[in-house]
Amino acid sequence: MTPTQPTAEQDRRAVLVVGDANPDLLLRGDVVPRFRQHEQLLTDATLVLAGSAGITAHGLARLGRPVTLLAAIGDDAYGSFVREQLQAAGVGVDLLHYAADLPTGLSVILSRSDDRAILTLPGAIPTLTTDDVARALASTAPGHLHVASLFLQPQLVDEWPALLAQARAAGWTTSLDTNADPADRYRGVDAVLEHVDLFLPNATEASAIAGVAEPRAAAAALAAAGPLVVMTDGGNGALAAAPDGSVLAVAAVPCHVVDSTGAGDTFAAVFLDAWLDGRDIDTALRRSVFAASRVVAGLGGTAGQPTAADIDAAAPGPARRAVHA
């Protein structure tokens, strides 16, 4: 348990998720492009709610966690789709911003069972400002602040250390899921880590940010900056690395992978929910890897998201190993 982790006796903390929300156009079949006007036939094309922040907020709402999303969308059909999907799941949408003269962001996912390519039109996504975040924090009782898709909000990267420090001083707990950096630089993460209680990278991101090739060692190096680092590693499962150097690893749940979109974001939602309820780290990890296995068995990031009852009924077993950095 990290020093600021809520206890089980506390009321269920509300979560403010800040980041990206957009539709994904998920394409399956013959998805490796061949130019020179070559027509290729698909087996499936599905429009789904996406964006790391959008999927995480949706996952938290599925668990019954009070959650509000701060994100920017366009005043268009895709923006209406995003709002309707979030609202139907129970996500608070009062803080959604409509960006003037910009479309809602859109990602096209070329999906295979073993990999995917992502083509993203940022659109309105990068238009959130420091004032937008500060107003949201000031107008909401302190709960938990989760920041997603750091590098799709480039104008906020340098502002997050101060914003997160202010939030923690006001009583908020905090977490960060950077997601991939399209520029592959991961600039500014070092300055943010000391201001978050939980850092939730995948293995590739952890290695890139820490500059350490071996993922477990990378997670341990990042934890030395202060946060509990909770790292997903696909079929290898997940682990939590604490600032004291201890590492707890949990095996993946065997499953048939159809599409990996949103697995990490759903993992993050379930881990946050368990952590905020004061559950031990082992239990939080096991619940989260189970939830991720449900998501990858279907199409899109939200269709397979479990409820708390689903997770409780499955009662995922320990299947863990405790190791030390």
C-alpha positions as CSV (number, residue, x, y, z in Angstrom):
1,M,0.0,0.0,0.0
2,T,1.3,3.4,-0.9
3,P,1.2,6.1,1.9
4,T,-1.8,8.0,0.3
5,Q,-3.9,4.9,-0.6
6,P,-7.5,5.3,0.6
7,T,-8.7,2.8,3.2
8,A,-11.6,0.4,2.8
9,E,-13.6,2.3,5.4
10,Q,-13.6,5.5,3.4
11,D,-16.6,6.5,1.1
12,R,-16.1,5.5,-2.5
13,R,-14.0,8.4,-4.0
14,A,-15.3,10.0,-7.2
15,V,-12.8,10.0,-10.1
16,L,-12.1,12.9,-12.5
17,V,-10.5,11.5,-15.7
18,V,-8.7,14.0,-17.9
19,G,-7.6,13.3,-21.5
20,D,-8.9,12.1,-24.8
21,A,-12.3,10.8,-25.9
22,N,-13.1,9.9,-29.5
23,P,-14.6,7.2,-31.6
24,D,-12.4,4.4,-33.0
25,L,-13.3,3.0,-36.4
26,L,-12.1,-0.6,-35.9
27,L,-11.3,-2.4,-39.1
28,R,-10.6,-6.2,-39.3
29,G,-9.7,-8.5,-42.2
30,D,-7.2,-7.6,-44.9
31,V,-5.9,-4.5,-43.1
32,V,-2.3,-4.1,-44.2
33,P,-2.6,-1.3,-46.8
34,R,-1.4,-1.8,-50.3
35,F,-1.3,1.4,-52.3
36,R,-1.6,2.0,-56.1
37,Q,-5.4,2.0,-55.7
38,H,-5.6,-1.7,-54.6
39,E,-9.1,-2.4,-53.2
40,Q,-9.0,-4.7,-50.1
41,L,-12.0,-6.5,-48.5
42,L,-12.7,-6.3,-44.8
43,T,-14.4,-8.8,-42.5
44,D,-15.6,-6.2,-40.0
45,A,-15.9,-2.4,-39.5
46,T,-17.2,-1.1,-36.2
47,L,-17.5,2.3,-34.7
48,V,-16.8,2.2,-30.9
49,L,-16.1,4.6,-28.1
50,A,-12.4,5.1,-27.5
51,G,-9.6,7.3,-26.3
52,S,-7.7,6.2,-23.3
53,A,-9.5,8.6,-21.0
54,G,-12.9,7.7,-22.5
55,I,-12.4,3.9,-22.2
56,T,-11.1,4.3,-18.6
57,A,-14.0,6.5,-17.6
58,H,-16.4,4.1,-19.2
59,G,-14.8,1.1,-17.3
60,L,-15.0,2.9,-14.0
61,A,-18.7,3.7,-14.5
62,R,-19.3,0.0,-15.3
63,L,-17.8,-0.8,-11.9
64,G,-20.2,1.6,-10.2
65,R,-17.5,4.2,-9.5
66,P,-18.7,7.8,-9.6
67,V,-16.7,9.3,-12.5
68,T,-16.6,12.4,-14.6
69,L,-14.7,13.0,-17.9
70,L,-12.9,16.2,-18.8
71,A,-12.2,16.0,-22.6
72,A,-12.7,18.1,-25.7
73,I,-14.9,17.0,-28.6
74,G,-16.3,18.7,-31.7
75,D,-19.8,19.8,-32.3
76,D,-20.5,17.0,-34.8
77,A,-21.9,13.5,-35.2
78,Y,-18.8,11.9,-33.8
79,G,-19.0,14.2,-30.8
80,S,-22.6,13.3,-30.2
81,F,-21.7,9.6,-30.4
82,V,-19.0,10.0,-27.8
83,R,-21.3,11.9,-25.4
84,E,-24.2,9.4,-25.9
85,Q,-22.0,6.4,-25.2
86,L,-20.4,7.9,-22.1
87,Q,-23.8,9.1,-20.8
88,A,-25.4,5.7,-21.3
89,A,-22.7,4.1,-19.2
90,G,-23.1,6.5,-16.4
91,V,-20.1,8.7,-16.9
92,G,-20.6,12.4,-16.0
93,V,-20.4,14.5,-19.1
94,D,-20.9,18.0,-17.8
95,L,-17.2,18.8,-18.2
96,L,-17.0,17.8,-21.9
97,H,-15.8,20.8,-23.9
98,Y,-16.9,21.6,-27.5
99,A,-14.0,22.9,-29.4
100,A,-15.0,25.6,-31.9
101,D,-14.3,24.9,-35.6
102,L,-12.6,21.5,-34.9
103,P,-13.9,18.0,-35.5
104,T,-14.0,15.4,-32.8
105,G,-10.8,13.3,-32.8
106,L,-11.0,10.0,-34.6
107,S,-8.7,6.9,-34.7
108,V,-8.8,4.2,-37.4
109,I,-7.6,0.9,-35.9
110,L,-6.2,-1.7,-38.3
111,S,-6.7,-4.7,-36.1
112,R,-5.2,-8.1,-36.1
113,S,-5.3,-10.6,-33.3
114,D,-1.5,-10.3,-32.8
115,D,-1.0,-6.5,-33.4
116,R,-2.7,-3.3,-34.5
117,A,-1.9,-0.1,-36.2
118,I,-3.5,3.2,-35.2
119,L,-4.1,6.2,-37.4
120,T,-5.3,9.2,-35.3
121,L,-6.8,12.6,-36.3
122,P,-6.3,14.6,-33.1
123,G,-9.1,17.1,-34.0
124,A,-10.4,18.7,-30.8
125,I,-8.4,16.4,-28.5
126,P,-5.4,18.7,-27.9
127,T,-7.4,21.8,-27.1
128,L,-7.8,21.4,-23.3
129,T,-6.1,24.2,-21.4
130,T,-4.6,24.6,-17.9
131,D,-7.5,26.8,-17.0
132,D,-9.9,24.0,-18.0
133,V,-8.2,21.5,-15.7
134,A,-7.9,24.1,-12.8
135,R,-11.6,25.0,-13.1
136,A,-12.6,21.3,-13.0
137,L,-10.5,20.7,-9.9
138,A,-11.7,23.8,-8.2
139,S,-15.4,23.0,-8.9
140,T,-15.2,19.4,-7.6
141,A,-14.8,18.0,-4.2
142,P,-11.4,16.3,-3.8
143,G,-11.4,12.8,-5.1
144,H,-9.1,11.0,-7.4
145,L,-7.6,12.6,-10.5
146,H,-6.6,10.3,-13.4
147,V,-4.6,11.7,-16.4
148,A,-4.6,9.8,-19.6
149,S,-2.9,10.2,-23.0
150,L,-0.4,12.7,-21.9
151,F,1.1,13.3,-25.3
152,L,-2.1,14.0,-27.1
153,Q,-2.3,17.1,-24.9
154,P,1.1,18.7,-25.8
155,Q,0.3,22.1,-24.4
156,L,-0.4,20.5,-21.0
157,V,2.7,18.4,-20.7
158,D,4.8,21.1,-19.0
159,E,1.9,22.2,-16.8
160,W,1.0,18.9,-15.3
161,P,3.7,18.9,-12.5
162,A,2.2,22.1,-11.0
163,L,-1.4,21.0,-11.6
164,L,-0.9,17.6,-10.0
165,A,1.1,19.2,-7.0
166,Q,-1.8,21.6,-6.4
167,A,-4.4,18.7,-6.6
168,R,-2.5,16.6,-4.1
169,A,-2.1,19.6,-1.8
170,A,-5.9,20.0,-2.0
171,G,-6.5,16.3,-1.0
172,W,-6.7,14.6,-4.3
173,T,-5.0,11.3,-5.0
174,T,-3.5,11.1,-8.5
175,S,-2.6,8.6,-11.3
176,L,-1.1,8.8,-14.8
177,D,-1.3,6.6,-17.9
178,T,0.8,8.4,-20.5
179,N,0.0,6.0,-23.3
180,A,2.4,6.0,-26.3
181,D,4.1,9.1,-27.4
182,P,3.6,9.5,-31.2
183,A,7.0,11.3,-31.3
184,D,8.6,8.5,-29.3
185,R,10.4,11.0,-27.0
186,Y,8.3,10.7,-23.8
187,R,9.4,14.3,-22.8
188,G,8.4,15.6,-19.4
189,V,7.4,12.3,-17.7
190,D,10.3,12.5,-15.2
191,A,8.9,15.8,-13.9
192,V,5.4,14.4,-13.4
193,L,6.2,11.1,-11.6
194,E,6.9,12.6,-8.2
195,H,3.4,14.1,-8.2
196,V,1.4,10.9,-8.9
197,D,0.5,8.1,-6.5
198,L,0.0,5.5,-9.3
199,F,1.8,5.3,-12.7
200,L,0.2,2.9,-15.1
201,P,2.5,2.3,-18.2
202,N,2.7,-0.8,-20.4
203,A,6.0,-2.6,-20.7
204,T,7.0,-0.8,-23.9
205,E,6.3,2.6,-22.4
206,A,8.0,1.8,-19.1
207,S,11.2,0.8,-20.9
208,A,11.2,3.9,-23.2
209,I,10.6,6.3,-20.3
210,A,13.1,4.7,-18.0
211,G,15.7,4.1,-20.7
212,V,16.0,0.5,-19.4
213,A,15.4,-2.4,-21.8
214,E,14.2,-5.0,-19.3
215,P,10.6,-4.1,-18.3
216,R,10.7,-5.2,-14.7
217,A,13.9,-3.3,-14.1
218,A,12.3,-0.3,-15.9
219,A,9.3,-0.4,-13.6
220,A,11.5,-0.6,-10.5
221,A,13.6,2.4,-11.8
222,L,10.4,4.5,-12.4
223,A,9.1,3.6,-8.9
224,A,12.2,5.0,-7.4
225,A,10.8,8.5,-8.3
226,G,7.9,8.0,-5.8
227,P,4.8,6.4,-7.4
228,L,3.6,2.8,-7.2
229,V,4.3,1.7,-10.8
230,V,1.6,-0.7,-12.1
231,M,2.8,-2.1,-15.4
232,T,1.0,-4.3,-17.9
233,D,2.9,-6.7,-20.1
234,G,0.5,-8.4,-22.4
235,G,0.7,-12.2,-22.2
236,N,3.3,-11.9,-19.4
237,G,0.7,-10.5,-17.1
238,A,1.2,-7.4,-14.9
239,L,3.3,-6.3,-12.0
240,A,3.4,-3.6,-9.3
241,A,6.8,-2.0,-8.4
242,A,6.9,0.0,-5.1
243,P,9.3,2.8,-4.2
244,D,10.9,0.5,-1.6
245,G,12.1,-1.8,-4.3
246,S,9.6,-4.6,-3.9
247,V,7.8,-6.0,-7.0
248,L,4.7,-8.1,-7.1
249,A,3.9,-9.9,-10.4
250,V,0.7,-11.6,-11.5
251,A,0.3,-14.0,-14.4
252,A,-2.0,-13.2,-17.3
253,V,-5.4,-14.9,-17.6
254,P,-5.3,-17.4,-20.6
255,C,-7.7,-16.2,-23.3
256,H,-8.3,-16.0,-27.0
257,V,-7.2,-12.6,-28.2
258,V,-9.5,-11.0,-30.8
259,D,-8.6,-7.4,-30.4
260,S,-6.4,-5.7,-27.8
261,T,-7.9,-2.2,-28.1
262,G,-8.7,-0.8,-24.7
263,A,-7.2,-3.7,-22.6
264,G,-4.7,-1.4,-20.8
265,D,-7.3,1.3,-20.2
266,T,-9.7,-1.3,-18.7
267,F,-6.9,-2.7,-16.6
268,A,-6.3,0.8,-15.3
269,A,-10.0,1.4,-14.5
270,V,-10.2,-1.8,-12.5
271,F,-7.0,-1.3,-10.7
272,L,-7.9,2.3,-9.8
273,D,-11.3,1.1,-8.5
274,A,-9.8,-1.6,-6.3
275,W,-7.0,0.7,-5.1
276,L,-9.4,3.4,-4.2
277,D,-11.5,0.8,-2.2
278,G,-8.4,0.0,-0.2
279,R,-7.9,-3.5,-1.6
280,D,-4.4,-5.0,-1.3
281,I,-2.2,-4.7,-4.4
282,D,-2.3,-8.5,-5.1
283,T,-6.1,-8.5,-5.3
284,A,-6.1,-5.3,-7.4
285,L,-3.7,-6.8,-9.9
286,R,-5.6,-10.1,-10.2
287,R,-9.0,-8.3,-10.7
288,S,-7.4,-6.1,-13.3
289,V,-5.7,-8.8,-15.4
290,F,-9.0,-10.7,-15.4
291,A,-10.9,-7.6,-16.7
292,A,-8.3,-7.1,-19.4
293,S,-8.7,-10.7,-20.6
294,R,-12.5,-10.0,-21.0
295,V,-11.8,-7.0,-23.2
296,V,-9.3,-8.6,-25.6
297,A,-11.8,-11.4,-26.3
298,G,-14.1,-9.0,-28.1
299,L,-14.0,-6.0,-30.4
300,G,-13.3,-2.5,-29.2
301,G,-12.3,-1.2,-25.8
302,T,-15.7,-1.1,-24.0
303,A,-17.9,-4.0,-25.1
304,G,-16.2,-6.6,-22.9
305,Q,-15.7,-4.4,-19.8
306,P,-16.9,-6.3,-16.8
307,T,-19.0,-5.1,-13.9
308,A,-17.9,-5.5,-10.3
309,A,-20.3,-8.4,-10.0
310,D,-18.7,-10.1,-13.1
311,I,-15.3,-9.8,-11.5
312,D,-16.5,-11.0,-8.1
313,A,-18.3,-14.0,-9.6
314,A,-15.1,-15.0,-11.5
315,A,-13.1,-14.9,-8.3
316,P,-9.8,-14.9,-10.2
317,G,-7.3,-17.0,-8.3
318,P,-3.9,-15.9,-6.9
319,A,-1.6,-17.3,-9.7
320,R,1.1,-14.8,-8.6
321,R,4.7,-14.6,-7.8
322,A,6.3,-12.1,-5.5
323,V,9.8,-11.0,-6.5
324,H,12.2,-8.2,-5.6
325,A,14.0,-5.7,-7.7
